[in-house]
Amino acid sequence: MDMEKIWAAVPTLSLQYFLNVVAAVLIFYIGRWAAGRVTDLFEKFLSRQRVEPTLTKFIVNLSYYALWIFVLLAALGRLGIQTASFVAVLGAAGLAVGLALQGSLSNFAAGVLIIIFRPFKVGDAVTAGGITGTIDAIQIFDTVIITPNHVKIILPNSKITGDAIQNFTALGRRRLEVVVGVSYADDLKKVRRVLEETLATDSRILKDPAPVIGVKELAESSVNLVVCPTVKTADFGPVSLDIFERIKEAFDRNGITIPFPQREVRLFQEAVSK
């Protein structure tokens, strides 16, 4: 009698299982399509908000896989499979991976902060993490810097955010500080005039803010003056290389002396009584 009931229930159970399988397949394929559509719309939204492309791509991929896992669990649940154990396994795996990749996660978090707050961008001249150079690439886990002597350095993002960042490009201009020495016998007013004329003839030197010229030090052999012109960031290197030559040539034309260290020695002869 029991067997008869079982056989009688087989068609009903088979139909129910078949419907569950069909529903699970529909959930899986429709859910995956919906996840793709949602992430596409999310990507367009982030692009309109002008979020950094690198961060946008990472967030969109992360969102897609999270939705895909949710759809997979929903499909398995429709088949009658207990998904609590899968969630527990995923949680344990995530904890284990997090502990194993603490350094990488720290670099990732720092990369997200760099991309969001933008202390620098590609092409900026910076000093970051103790390294001076030009930003070549900003990535999730590290930043690529090209030094002035053309060395490619890959710097972990956590090292950058954990230290002071100097951005020489952000304001669009930089100020040079040049120290020149003249003789104590030279007329300081004439020296200042010659320096001002020399700076005025260089079109790369900005008029606003005006260059600053002043006496920095009364040294042993010379009066040292500090010359501080402001230039565009792109002109900083070329101007800093040839400004000394231009000042030397101007001093020579105007008879201004650039002294070298001298020391006066006096000899005293004592009378020796016999």
C-alpha positions as CSV (number, residue, x, y, z in Angstrom):
1,M,0.0,0.0,0.0
2,D,2.8,2.3,0.8
3,M,4.6,1.5,-2.4
4,E,1.4,2.3,-4.3
5,K,1.2,5.7,-2.7
6,I,4.9,6.4,-3.5
7,W,4.4,5.4,-7.2
8,A,1.3,7.5,-7.3
9,A,3.2,10.5,-6.0
10,V,6.1,10.1,-8.5
11,P,4.4,12.0,-11.4
12,T,3.6,14.9,-9.0
13,L,7.1,15.0,-7.6
14,S,8.7,14.7,-11.0
15,L,6.6,17.5,-12.3
16,Q,7.5,19.7,-9.3
17,Y,11.2,18.9,-9.6
18,F,11.1,19.7,-13.3
19,L,9.4,23.0,-12.6
20,N,12.0,23.8,-10.0
21,V,14.8,23.0,-12.5
22,V,13.2,25.2,-15.1
23,A,12.7,28.0,-12.5
24,A,16.4,27.7,-11.4
25,V,17.6,27.9,-15.0
26,L,15.4,30.9,-15.7
27,I,16.6,32.6,-12.5
28,F,20.2,31.9,-13.4
29,Y,20.1,33.2,-17.0
30,I,17.6,36.1,-16.4
31,G,19.5,37.1,-13.2
32,R,22.9,37.1,-15.1
33,W,21.4,39.2,-17.8
34,A,19.9,41.6,-15.3
35,A,23.2,41.8,-13.4
36,G,24.9,42.8,-16.7
37,R,22.3,45.5,-17.4
38,V,22.4,46.9,-13.8
39,T,26.2,47.1,-13.9
40,D,26.2,48.8,-17.4
41,L,23.8,51.4,-16.0
42,F,26.0,51.8,-12.9
43,E,29.0,52.2,-15.1
44,K,27.3,55.0,-17.1
45,F,26.3,56.7,-13.9
46,L,29.8,56.7,-12.5
47,S,31.2,58.0,-15.9
48,R,28.7,60.9,-15.7
49,Q,29.9,61.6,-12.2
50,R,33.5,61.8,-13.6
51,V,34.8,59.0,-11.4
52,E,38.3,57.9,-12.2
53,P,38.1,55.2,-15.0
54,T,40.4,52.8,-13.1
55,L,38.1,53.0,-10.0
56,T,35.0,52.8,-12.2
57,K,36.1,49.6,-13.8
58,F,37.0,48.0,-10.5
59,I,33.7,48.9,-8.8
60,V,31.7,47.8,-11.8
61,N,33.5,44.4,-12.0
62,L,33.1,43.9,-8.2
63,S,29.4,44.8,-8.4
64,Y,28.9,42.4,-11.3
65,Y,30.5,39.4,-9.5
66,A,28.6,40.2,-6.3
67,L,25.3,40.2,-8.2
68,W,26.3,37.0,-10.1
69,I,27.0,35.2,-6.8
70,F,23.6,36.3,-5.5
71,V,21.9,35.0,-8.6
72,L,23.7,31.7,-8.3
73,L,22.7,31.3,-4.7
74,A,19.1,32.1,-5.6
75,A,19.1,29.5,-8.3
76,L,20.6,26.8,-6.0
77,G,18.0,27.7,-3.4
78,R,15.2,27.2,-5.9
79,L,16.6,23.6,-6.5
80,G,16.2,23.0,-2.8
81,I,19.9,23.1,-2.0
82,Q,20.7,24.6,1.3
83,T,22.8,27.8,0.6
84,A,23.6,28.7,4.2
85,S,26.7,26.4,4.1
86,F,27.8,28.1,0.8
87,V,27.5,31.5,2.5
88,A,29.5,30.2,5.5
89,V,32.2,28.8,3.2
90,L,32.4,32.1,1.3
91,G,32.7,34.1,4.5
92,A,35.4,31.8,5.8
93,A,37.3,32.0,2.5
94,G,37.0,35.8,2.5
95,L,38.4,36.0,6.0
96,A,41.3,33.8,5.2
97,V,42.1,35.7,2.0
98,G,41.8,39.0,3.9
99,L,44.3,37.9,6.5
100,A,46.7,36.5,3.9
101,L,46.5,39.7,1.8
102,Q,46.7,42.4,4.5
103,G,49.4,44.3,2.7
104,S,47.6,44.1,-0.7
105,L,44.3,45.2,0.9
106,S,46.1,48.1,2.5
107,N,47.5,49.1,-0.9
108,F,44.1,48.7,-2.4
109,A,42.5,51.0,0.2
110,A,45.2,53.5,-0.4
111,G,44.7,53.3,-4.1
112,V,41.0,54.0,-3.8
113,L,41.8,57.1,-1.6
114,I,44.3,58.3,-4.2
115,I,41.8,57.9,-7.0
116,I,38.9,59.5,-5.1
117,F,40.8,62.5,-3.6
118,R,43.3,63.0,-6.5
119,P,46.3,64.5,-4.7
120,F,48.0,64.1,-8.1
121,K,47.2,62.9,-11.6
122,V,49.1,61.3,-14.4
123,G,51.8,63.7,-15.7
124,D,52.2,65.6,-12.4
125,A,55.7,66.2,-11.0
126,V,55.7,65.0,-7.4
127,T,57.7,63.8,-4.5
128,A,55.7,60.9,-3.0
129,G,56.9,58.1,-0.7
130,G,60.4,59.7,-0.8
131,I,60.6,59.4,-4.6
132,T,60.7,62.4,-6.9
133,G,59.6,62.1,-10.5
134,T,56.6,62.2,-12.9
135,I,53.5,60.2,-12.4
136,D,53.2,57.7,-15.2
137,A,50.3,55.5,-14.0
138,I,47.9,55.3,-11.1
139,Q,46.7,51.8,-10.4
140,I,44.6,50.1,-7.7
141,F,47.6,48.6,-5.8
142,D,50.5,50.8,-6.8
143,T,51.6,53.9,-8.6
144,V,54.3,54.1,-11.3
145,I,56.7,57.1,-11.1
146,I,59.4,58.0,-13.7
147,T,62.4,59.7,-12.1
148,P,64.3,62.5,-13.8
149,N,67.1,60.1,-14.8
150,H,64.5,57.9,-16.5
151,V,64.1,55.1,-13.9
152,K,60.7,53.4,-13.6
153,I,59.7,53.0,-10.0
154,I,56.6,51.1,-8.9
155,L,55.6,52.4,-5.5
156,P,53.0,50.7,-3.2
157,N,50.0,53.0,-2.7
158,S,50.1,52.6,1.1
159,K,53.6,54.1,1.2
160,I,52.4,57.1,-0.7
161,T,49.4,57.9,1.5
162,G,51.4,57.2,4.6
163,D,53.8,60.0,3.8
164,A,53.8,63.7,2.8
165,I,53.0,64.3,-0.9
166,Q,54.6,67.3,-2.7
167,N,52.8,68.1,-6.0
168,F,54.9,70.6,-8.0
169,T,52.4,70.7,-10.9
170,A,49.2,71.4,-9.0
171,L,49.5,75.2,-9.0
172,G,50.9,75.4,-12.5
173,R,53.9,77.4,-11.5
174,R,57.1,76.9,-9.4
175,R,59.6,79.3,-7.8
176,L,63.3,79.0,-8.3
177,E,65.8,80.0,-5.5
178,V,69.1,81.0,-6.9
179,V,72.0,82.3,-4.8
180,V,74.7,84.4,-6.3
181,G,77.7,86.1,-4.7
182,V,79.2,89.5,-5.5
183,S,82.2,91.4,-4.2
184,Y,81.9,93.6,-1.2
185,A,83.3,96.4,-3.5
186,D,80.4,96.2,-5.9
187,D,77.4,98.6,-5.8
188,L,74.4,96.5,-4.5
189,K,71.9,98.9,-6.3
190,K,73.7,98.2,-9.6
191,V,73.8,94.5,-8.9
192,R,70.0,94.5,-8.2
193,R,69.3,96.5,-11.4
194,V,71.4,94.1,-13.5
195,L,69.7,91.1,-12.1
196,E,66.2,92.6,-12.7
197,E,67.1,93.4,-16.3
198,T,68.4,89.9,-16.8
199,L,65.3,88.3,-15.5
200,A,63.1,90.7,-17.5
201,T,64.7,89.6,-20.8
202,D,63.7,86.0,-20.2
203,S,60.1,85.5,-21.5
204,R,59.8,82.3,-19.4
205,I,59.9,84.2,-16.2
206,L,56.5,85.3,-15.0
207,K,55.8,89.0,-14.3
208,D,53.1,88.0,-11.7
209,P,54.3,87.2,-9.1
210,A,57.3,89.5,-9.6
211,P,60.8,88.0,-9.0
212,V,62.2,88.6,-5.5
213,I,65.8,89.7,-5.1
214,G,67.4,90.3,-1.7
215,V,70.6,90.0,0.3
216,K,70.7,86.6,1.9
217,E,74.0,86.6,3.7
218,L,77.2,88.6,4.3
219,A,79.6,85.7,3.8
220,E,83.4,85.7,4.4
221,S,84.4,86.5,0.8
222,S,81.1,87.7,-0.8
223,V,77.7,89.3,-0.4
224,N,75.3,86.6,-1.3
225,L,72.0,87.6,-2.9
226,V,69.0,85.3,-3.4
227,V,67.1,85.5,-6.7
228,C,63.6,84.0,-6.7
229,P,61.9,84.1,-10.1
230,T,58.6,82.2,-10.7
231,V,58.1,80.1,-13.9
232,K,55.6,77.8,-15.3
233,T,56.0,74.2,-14.1
234,A,57.1,73.0,-17.6
235,D,59.8,75.7,-17.7
236,F,61.3,75.0,-14.3
237,G,63.9,72.5,-15.5
238,P,65.2,74.5,-18.5
239,V,65.3,77.8,-16.6
240,S,67.1,76.3,-13.6
241,L,69.7,75.0,-16.0
242,D,70.6,78.2,-17.8
243,I,69.8,81.0,-15.3
244,F,73.3,80.9,-13.8
245,E,74.9,81.3,-17.3
246,R,72.7,84.3,-18.1
247,I,73.6,86.0,-14.7
248,K,77.3,85.3,-15.2
249,E,77.2,86.8,-18.7
250,A,75.3,89.9,-17.4
251,F,77.8,90.4,-14.6
252,D,80.7,90.2,-17.0
253,R,79.2,92.8,-19.3
254,N,78.6,95.2,-16.4
255,G,81.9,94.7,-14.6
256,I,80.4,93.0,-11.5
257,T,82.8,90.6,-9.8
258,I,81.9,87.1,-8.6
259,P,84.6,86.6,-6.0
260,F,86.2,83.3,-5.1
261,P,87.2,82.5,-1.5
262,Q,90.3,84.3,-0.4
263,R,92.3,84.4,2.7
264,E,94.7,87.1,3.7
265,V,97.8,85.9,5.4
266,R,100.1,88.4,7.2
267,L,103.6,87.4,8.4
268,F,105.1,89.2,11.4
269,Q,108.8,89.0,12.0
270,E,109.8,89.4,15.6
271,A,113.1,91.0,16.4
272,V,115.4,88.5,18.1
273,S,117.7,90.1,20.6
274,K,121.1,88.6,20.8
